[in-house]
Amino acid sequence: MMMKVSIPVEAGNKGVKEGTLPKTVIGFVELMKPEACYFATEGGKRTPFFFFDLQDPTMIPTIAEPFFMTLNASIQPSPALNLEAMTA
């Protein structure tokens, strides 16, 4: 799974100042143990991309809610395969 998280500027600034942005990201990483995390900007917004194995689709609300609640973020989950899975 690839999950793109788009964080509005104001909420991101507040999250950096108050420490909720790194805390939210670290909480996600500890829970889902992504294979890769990339942090970029897209459309002027802080935009992390997480690549992880989603064993159970019912986990999507659990992993998305902290980003919604603490950072006013939008979430875009997309199915993704790594090269090994694609060639298997």
C-alpha positions as CSV (number, residue, x, y, z in Angstrom):
1,M,0.0,0.0,0.0
2,M,1.1,3.5,-0.7
3,M,-0.5,6.2,1.5
4,K,-0.1,9.8,0.6
5,V,-0.8,12.2,3.5
6,S,-1.4,15.9,2.6
7,I,-1.0,18.3,5.5
8,P,-2.3,21.8,5.2
9,V,0.3,24.5,5.8
10,E,-1.3,26.0,8.9
11,A,-2.0,22.6,10.6
12,G,1.5,21.5,9.7
13,N,3.1,24.6,11.2
14,K,1.1,24.1,14.3
15,G,2.0,20.4,14.4
16,V,5.7,21.2,14.1
17,K,5.6,23.9,16.9
18,E,3.5,21.7,19.2
19,G,5.3,18.4,18.3
20,T,2.2,16.6,17.1
21,L,3.4,16.2,13.5
22,P,6.5,14.1,14.4
23,K,4.6,12.3,17.1
24,T,1.8,11.4,14.6
25,V,4.3,10.2,12.0
26,I,6.3,8.2,14.6
27,G,3.1,6.6,15.9
28,F,2.1,5.5,12.4
29,V,5.6,4.1,11.7
30,E,5.7,2.2,15.0
31,L,2.2,0.7,14.2
32,M,2.6,-0.1,10.5
33,K,6.3,-0.6,10.1
34,P,6.5,0.9,6.6
35,E,9.1,-0.4,4.1
36,A,9.8,3.2,3.1
37,C,8.8,6.7,4.1
38,Y,9.4,9.8,1.9
39,F,8.7,13.3,2.9
40,A,8.1,15.9,0.2
41,T,6.0,18.9,-0.7
42,E,3.1,18.7,-3.1
43,G,1.0,21.7,-3.9
44,G,2.8,23.7,-1.2
45,K,1.8,21.2,1.5
46,R,3.9,18.9,3.6
47,T,3.3,15.5,2.0
48,P,4.6,12.3,3.4
49,F,4.4,9.1,1.3
50,F,4.4,5.8,3.2
51,F,4.8,2.4,1.6
52,F,3.7,-0.5,3.8
53,D,2.1,-4.0,3.8
54,L,-1.6,-3.6,4.6
55,Q,-2.7,-7.0,5.8
56,D,-6.2,-5.9,6.7
57,P,-8.1,-3.2,4.9
58,T,-10.2,-2.5,8.0
59,M,-7.0,-0.9,9.5
60,I,-7.4,2.1,7.2
61,P,-9.5,4.1,9.6
62,T,-7.2,3.3,12.5
63,I,-4.1,4.5,10.6
64,A,-5.8,7.5,9.0
65,E,-7.6,8.9,12.0
66,P,-4.5,10.3,13.8
67,F,-3.6,12.2,10.7
68,F,-7.2,13.6,10.3
69,M,-7.5,14.5,14.0
70,T,-4.1,16.0,14.8
71,L,-3.0,17.5,11.4
72,N,-6.3,18.1,9.5
73,A,-4.6,16.0,6.8
74,S,-6.2,14.3,3.8
75,I,-5.3,10.7,3.1
76,Q,-5.0,9.0,-0.2
77,P,-4.3,5.2,0.1
78,S,-3.4,3.4,-3.1
79,P,-2.6,-0.2,-3.8
80,A,1.1,-0.6,-4.7
81,L,3.4,-3.5,-5.4
82,N,7.1,-3.7,-5.0
83,L,9.2,-5.3,-7.7
84,E,9.4,-8.7,-5.9
85,A,5.6,-8.9,-5.5
86,M,5.0,-7.8,-9.1
87,T,7.3,-10.5,-10.5
88,A,6.2,-13.3,-8.3
